[in-house]
Amino acid sequence: MDNVRTKTIKFHGMEVRNAIVHYLSKGIEKPHREKLVEFNAARSEVSCEAINIQIVADFVTITFYKDERSNQMIRRELVPSQLIQRIWIEDL
């Protein structure tokens, strides 16, 4: 059996089962038309140890950690809060 490590999902530092964020994004082909984008933390294909989602000032931050204890980030995405449509949190 493979040594598969499951990623930890957190909302404001508290562990949750899943977090789904729906937000609007401008399309590349039709820049004047917004499309609805879904970020589903449990289904994220980014290979990481942890994902932490936070609402900070005017942004929702989605941070992907390679090693959360040593604060080694893979990347951080910032979504302006005015584009957020819904945030669903599935608690443990």
MIDOSE-1310 file (N, C-alpha, C; in nm, 2 decimals, decimal comma, always signed):
residues 92
mdnv	+0,08/-0,12/+0,00/+0,00/+0,00/+0,00/+0,09/+0,12/+0,00; +0,05/+0,22/-0,08/+0,13/+0,35/-0,09/+0,12/+0,42/+0,04; +0,22/+0,49/+0,07/+0,23/+0,58/+0,19/+0,17/+0,71/+0,16; +0,03/+0,72/+0,15/-0,04/+0,84/+0,11/-0,06/+0,92/+0,23
rtkt	-0,03/+1,05/+0,22/-0,05/+1,14/+0,33/-0,16/+1,23/+0,29; -0,26/+1,24/+0,38/-0,38/+1,33/+0,35/-0,34/+1,47/+0,39; -0,40/+1,56/+0,32/-0,37/+1,70/+0,35/-0,47/+1,75/+0,46; -0,42/+1,84/+0,54/-0,50/+1,90/+0,64/-0,57/+2,03/+0,58
ikfh	-0,70/+2,04/+0,61/-0,77/+2,16/+0,56/-0,81/+2,24/+0,68; -0,78/+2,37/+0,68/-0,81/+2,46/+0,79/-0,88/+2,59/+0,74; -0,97/+2,64/+0,83/-1,03/+2,77/+0,81/-1,00/+2,85/+0,93; -0,92/+2,96/+0,90/-0,87/+3,05/+1,01/-0,79/+2,96/+1,12
gmev	-0,72/+2,87/+1,07/-0,63/+2,79/+1,16/-0,70/+2,67/+1,23; -0,83/+2,66/+1,22/-0,91/+2,55/+1,28/-0,93/+2,44/+1,18; -0,90/+2,32/+1,21/-0,91/+2,21/+1,12/-1,06/+2,18/+1,09; -1,09/+2,16/+0,96/-1,22/+2,14/+0,91/-1,21/+2,02/+0,81
rnai	-1,33/+1,96/+0,78/-1,33/+1,85/+0,69/-1,31/+1,90/+0,55; -1,37/+2,01/+0,51/-1,36/+2,07/+0,38/-1,40/+2,22/+0,38; -1,35/+2,29/+0,28/-1,39/+2,43/+0,26/-1,41/+2,45/+0,11; -1,52/+2,51/+0,07/-1,55/+2,53/-0,07/-1,57/+2,68/-0,08
vhyl	-1,50/+2,75/-0,18/-1,52/+2,89/-0,20/-1,57/+2,91/-0,34; -1,68/+2,98/-0,36/-1,72/+3,02/-0,49/-1,69/+3,17/-0,51; -1,63/+3,20/-0,63/-1,60/+3,34/-0,65/-1,61/+3,37/-0,80; -1,62/+3,49/-0,84/-1,63/+3,54/-0,98/-1,49/+3,56/-1,03
skgi	-1,47/+3,53/-1,16/-1,34/+3,55/-1,22/-1,37/+3,60/-1,36; -1,29/+3,69/-1,41/-1,31/+3,73/-1,55/-1,25/+3,63/-1,64; -1,32/+3,60/-1,75/-1,27/+3,50/-1,85/-1,16/+3,56/-1,93; -1,07/+3,48/-1,99/-0,97/+3,52/-2,08/-1,03/+3,55/-2,21
ekph	-1,11/+3,46/-2,26/-1,17/+3,48/-2,40/-1,26/+3,59/-2,40; -1,35/+3,60/-2,30/-1,45/+3,71/-2,29/-1,42/+3,79/-2,16; -1,33/+3,89/-2,17/-1,29/+3,96/-2,05/-1,40/+4,04/-1,98; -1,51/+4,07/-2,06/-1,61/+4,15/-2,00/-1,72/+4,06/-1,93
rekl	-1,70/+3,93/-1,94/-1,79/+3,84/-1,88/-1,73/+3,76/-1,76; -1,80/+3,77/-1,65/-1,74/+3,70/-1,53/-1,80/+3,55/-1,53; -1,72/+3,46/-1,48/-1,76/+3,32/-1,46/-1,75/+3,28/-1,32; -1,83/+3,19/-1,28/-1,82/+3,14/-1,14/-1,72/+3,03/-1,13
vefn	-1,62/+3,05/-1,04/-1,52/+2,95/-1,01/-1,54/+2,89/-0,88; -1,51/+2,76/-0,87/-1,52/+2,69/-0,74/-1,38/+2,64/-0,70; -1,34/+2,67/-0,57/-1,22/+2,62/-0,51/-1,27/+2,52/-0,41; -1,24/+2,39/-0,42/-1,28/+2,29/-0,33/-1,15/+2,23/-0,27
aars	-1,12/+2,26/-0,14/-1,00/+2,23/-0,08/-0,97/+2,08/-0,08; -1,07/+2,00/-0,05/-1,06/+1,85/-0,05/-1,02/+1,79/-0,18; -1,07/+1,86/-0,29/-1,04/+1,81/-0,43/-0,92/+1,88/-0,49; -0,86/+1,97/-0,42/-0,75/+2,04/-0,48/-0,64/+1,94/-0,53
evsc	-0,59/+1,97/-0,64/-0,48/+1,88/-0,70/-0,34/+1,92/-0,66; -0,33/+2,03/-0,59/-0,20/+2,08/-0,54/-0,15/+1,98/-0,44; -0,02/+1,93/-0,46/+0,04/+1,84/-0,37/+0,09/+1,92/-0,25; +0,03/+1,91/-0,13/+0,07/+1,99/-0,02/+0,03/+1,92/+0,11
eain	+0,09/+1,97/+0,22/+0,06/+1,91/+0,35/-0,07/+1,97/+0,41; -0,09/+2,10/+0,39/-0,20/+2,17/+0,45/-0,25/+2,28/+0,36; -0,38/+2,31/+0,37/-0,44/+2,43/+0,30/-0,51/+2,51/+0,41; -0,48/+2,64/+0,42/-0,55/+2,72/+0,52/-0,62/+2,83/+0,44
iqiv	-0,74/+2,85/+0,47/-0,83/+2,96/+0,41/-0,86/+3,06/+0,52; -0,84/+3,18/+0,49/-0,86/+3,29/+0,58/-0,92/+3,41/+0,51; -1,01/+3,48/+0,59/-1,06/+3,61/+0,54/-0,98/+3,72/+0,61; -0,90/+3,79/+0,53/-0,81/+3,89/+0,58/-0,83/+4,02/+0,51
adfv	-0,88/+4,12/+0,58/-0,91/+4,26/+0,53/-1,00/+4,24/+0,40; -0,95/+4,28/+0,29/-1,03/+4,28/+0,17/-1,01/+4,16/+0,08; -0,95/+4,05/+0,14/-0,92/+3,93/+0,06/-0,95/+3,81/+0,13; -0,98/+3,70/+0,06/-0,98/+3,57/+0,11/-0,85/+3,51/+0,06
titf	-0,77/+3,46/+0,16/-0,64/+3,40/+0,12/-0,65/+3,25/+0,13; -0,59/+3,19/+0,03/-0,58/+3,04/+0,02/-0,43/+3,01/+0,02; -0,38/+2,95/+0,13/-0,24/+2,92/+0,14/-0,22/+2,77/+0,14; -0,12/+2,73/+0,05/-0,08/+2,59/+0,04/+0,05/+2,58/+0,10
ykde	+0,06/+2,49/+0,20/+0,18/+2,47/+0,28/+0,25/+2,34/+0,24; +0,38/+2,34/+0,21/+0,46/+2,22/+0,19/+0,49/+2,16/+0,33; +0,52/+2,25/+0,43/+0,55/+2,21/+0,57/+0,49/+2,32/+0,66; +0,38/+2,29/+0,71/+0,31/+2,40/+0,79/+0,38/+2,44/+0,92
rsnq	+0,44/+2,34/+0,98/+0,52/+2,37/+1,11/+0,63/+2,47/+1,09; +0,70/+2,45/+0,98/+0,81/+2,54/+0,95/+0,77/+2,66/+0,86; +0,64/+2,67/+0,83/+0,58/+2,78/+0,76/+0,64/+2,78/+0,61; +0,67/+2,67/+0,56/+0,71/+2,66/+0,42/+0,59/+2,66/+0,33
mirr	+0,57/+2,76/+0,25/+0,45/+2,77/+0,16/+0,49/+2,73/+0,02; +0,39/+2,67/-0,04/+0,41/+2,64/-0,19/+0,36/+2,77/-0,26; +0,24/+2,82/-0,22/+0,19/+2,94/-0,28/+0,08/+2,99/-0,20; +0,04/+3,12/-0,23/-0,08/+3,18/-0,17/-0,16/+3,25/-0,27
elvp	-0,29/+3,23/-0,27/-0,38/+3,29/-0,36/-0,46/+3,39/-0,29; -0,48/+3,51/-0,35/-0,56/+3,62/-0,29/-0,68/+3,64/-0,38; -0,80/+3,62/-0,32/-0,92/+3,65/-0,40/-0,99/+3,77/-0,33; -1,01/+3,88/-0,41/-1,07/+4,00/-0,35/-1,21/+3,96/-0,30
sqli	-1,24/+4,01/-0,18/-1,36/+3,97/-0,11/-1,49/+4,02/-0,19; -1,48/+4,12/-0,27/-1,60/+4,16/-0,34/-1,64/+4,06/-0,45; -1,55/+3,97/-0,49/-1,57/+3,86/-0,59/-1,63/+3,74/-0,52; -1,62/+3,72/-0,39/-1,67/+3,60/-0,32/-1,82/+3,60/-0,33
qriw	-1,87/+3,48/-0,37/-2,01/+3,46/-0,37/-2,06/+3,38/-0,25; -1,98/+3,27/-0,22/-2,02/+3,18/-0,10/-1,89/+3,12/-0,05; -1,89/+3,09/+0,08/-1,79/+3,00/+0,14/-1,86/+2,90/+0,22; -1,84/+2,77/+0,19/-1,90/+2,66/+0,27/-1,79/+2,60/+0,35
iedl	-1,82/+2,58/+0,47/-1,72/+2,51/+0,56/-1,79/+2,38/+0,61; -1,73/+2,27/+0,59/-1,78/+2,14/+0,64/-1,69/+2,11/+0,77; -1,76/+2,11/+0,88/-1,69/+2,09/+1,01/-1,66/+1,95/+1,03; -1,56/+1,92/+1,12/-1,53/+1,78/+1,15/-1,64/+1,73/+1,24
